[in-house]
Amino acid sequence: MTTIDHANYSALRDRLDAIGFAKSAIRLAFRALKMRSERAALHEMPDYLLKDIGIGRSEIDHVTSMRFTIANSAQSGRLNAK
């Protein structure tokens, strides 16, 4: 690979990485908005409905946290892959 070919390849790879980064940032922003709306909906529910779902009012923030959701989606992906 010549120097020019290497430079063209590096520039193309960097551009794709920037596009991938932008897609990830947008996806993360939409996920955060979704979590925020789900959290608000759960806070509006009466206690008996939350009990039917299987969570307590004090657990709403934990259940709708980004870290909890990402961990569960990764775990379910591993379970579906088997």
Secondary structure, DSSP 8 states (H G I E B T S, - for coil): --HHHHHHHHHHHHHHHHHHHHHHHHHHHHHHHHHHHHHHHHHHS-HHHHHHHT--GGGHHHHT-HHHHHHHHHHHHHHHH-
